Amino acid sequence: MQPISLAELRPIVESFLAGPARDLDESRKLSDLGIDSLTTLNILMSAAEAFGLDLARLDETASAPVTIRDVMSLLEDLRSSSESTAT
């Protein structure tokens, strides 16, 4: 399965912003976009729903995402976890 791309995540992130994020890239800090921890959680929940992932599988030791890349990595970890238990 293909990794989650920035193009797939962009509309989800932008839905929580006041407008389009023209300079959204993987290394961009969420805080630089005005995204706080609660909004980050909402982004994760929306993305998990959009990609058919189960947030209940989120490792309690996972650190809070700081960048867009961190969000993408966390979602990929959830996807991998879901796929490994499905087989």
C-alpha positions as a Markdown table, in Angstrom:
| # | Residue | x | y | z |
|---|---|---|---|---|
| 1 | Met | 0.0 | 0.0 | 0.0 |
| 2 | Gln | 1.2 | 3.5 | -0.9 |
| 3 | Pro | 2.3 | 5.8 | 2.0 |
| 4 | Ile | 0.0 | 8.6 | 2.9 |
| 5 | Ser | 1.0 | 11.6 | 0.9 |
| 6 | Leu | 1.0 | 15.3 | 1.6 |
| 7 | Ala | -1.5 | 15.7 | -1.2 |
| 8 | Glu | -3.9 | 13.4 | 0.6 |
| 9 | Leu | -3.4 | 15.0 | 4.0 |
| 10 | Arg | -3.5 | 18.6 | 2.8 |
| 11 | Pro | -7.3 | 19.0 | 2.5 |
| 12 | Ile | -7.7 | 17.5 | 6.0 |
| 13 | Val | -5.2 | 19.9 | 7.5 |
| 14 | Glu | -6.6 | 22.9 | 5.6 |
| 15 | Ser | -10.1 | 22.1 | 6.9 |
| 16 | Phe | -8.8 | 23.2 | 10.3 |
| 17 | Leu | -7.1 | 26.4 | 9.1 |
| 18 | Ala | -8.7 | 29.8 | 8.4 |
| 19 | Gly | -7.6 | 29.4 | 4.7 |
| 20 | Pro | -5.5 | 27.4 | 2.3 |
| 21 | Ala | -1.9 | 26.7 | 3.5 |
| 22 | Arg | 0.1 | 27.7 | 0.5 |
| 23 | Asp | 3.5 | 26.8 | 2.0 |
| 24 | Leu | 2.4 | 23.5 | 3.6 |
| 25 | Asp | 5.3 | 21.0 | 3.4 |
| 26 | Glu | 6.3 | 18.0 | 5.5 |
| 27 | Ser | 8.8 | 19.8 | 7.6 |
| 28 | Arg | 6.4 | 22.6 | 8.6 |
| 29 | Lys | 5.7 | 22.8 | 12.3 |
| 30 | Leu | 2.1 | 22.5 | 13.2 |
| 31 | Ser | 2.5 | 25.4 | 15.7 |
| 32 | Asp | 3.7 | 27.6 | 12.8 |
| 33 | Leu | 0.3 | 27.0 | 11.1 |
| 34 | Gly | -1.5 | 28.1 | 14.3 |
| 35 | Ile | -2.4 | 24.4 | 15.1 |
| 36 | Asp | -2.5 | 23.6 | 18.8 |
| 37 | Ser | -2.6 | 20.2 | 20.5 |
| 38 | Leu | -6.4 | 19.9 | 20.4 |
| 39 | Thr | -6.5 | 20.8 | 16.8 |
| 40 | Thr | -3.7 | 18.3 | 16.1 |
| 41 | Leu | -5.9 | 15.6 | 17.8 |
| 42 | Asn | -8.8 | 16.6 | 15.6 |
| 43 | Ile | -6.7 | 16.4 | 12.5 |
| 44 | Leu | -5.5 | 12.9 | 13.5 |
| 45 | Met | -9.1 | 11.8 | 14.2 |
| 46 | Ser | -10.3 | 13.2 | 10.8 |
| 47 | Ala | -7.4 | 11.6 | 8.9 |
| 48 | Ala | -7.8 | 8.3 | 10.7 |
| 49 | Glu | -11.5 | 8.3 | 9.6 |
| 50 | Ala | -10.6 | 9.3 | 6.1 |
| 51 | Phe | -8.0 | 6.6 | 5.7 |
| 52 | Gly | -10.0 | 3.9 | 7.6 |
| 53 | Leu | -7.5 | 3.7 | 10.5 |
| 54 | Asp | -8.3 | 2.9 | 14.1 |
| 55 | Leu | -6.9 | 5.5 | 16.5 |
| 56 | Ala | -7.5 | 3.0 | 19.4 |
| 57 | Arg | -4.3 | 1.3 | 18.1 |
| 58 | Leu | -2.3 | 4.4 | 18.8 |
| 59 | Asp | 0.6 | 3.5 | 21.0 |
| 60 | Glu | 0.3 | 5.3 | 24.4 |
| 61 | Thr | 4.0 | 6.0 | 24.2 |
| 62 | Ala | 3.8 | 7.8 | 20.9 |
| 63 | Ser | 5.0 | 11.3 | 21.1 |
| 64 | Ala | 2.8 | 14.2 | 20.0 |
| 65 | Pro | 3.4 | 15.2 | 16.4 |
| 66 | Val | 5.3 | 18.4 | 15.9 |
| 67 | Thr | 5.5 | 18.6 | 12.1 |
| 68 | Ile | 3.3 | 17.6 | 9.2 |
| 69 | Arg | 5.8 | 14.7 | 8.6 |
| 70 | Asp | 5.2 | 13.5 | 12.2 |
| 71 | Val | 1.4 | 13.4 | 11.5 |
| 72 | Met | 2.1 | 11.4 | 8.3 |
| 73 | Ser | 4.4 | 9.0 | 10.2 |
| 74 | Leu | 1.9 | 8.5 | 13.0 |
| 75 | Leu | -0.8 | 7.7 | 10.5 |
| 76 | Glu | 1.6 | 5.3 | 8.6 |
| 77 | Asp | 2.3 | 3.6 | 12.0 |
| 78 | Leu | -1.4 | 3.1 | 12.5 |
| 79 | Arg | -1.8 | 1.7 | 9.0 |
| 80 | Ser | 1.1 | -0.7 | 9.5 |
| 81 | Ser | -0.3 | -1.8 | 12.9 |
| 82 | Ser | -3.8 | -2.4 | 11.3 |
| 83 | Glu | -2.3 | -4.3 | 8.4 |
| 84 | Ser | -0.1 | -6.5 | 10.6 |
| 85 | Thr | -3.0 | -7.6 | 12.9 |
| 86 | Ala | -5.3 | -8.2 | 9.9 |
| 87 | Thr | -3.2 | -10.9 | 8.5 |
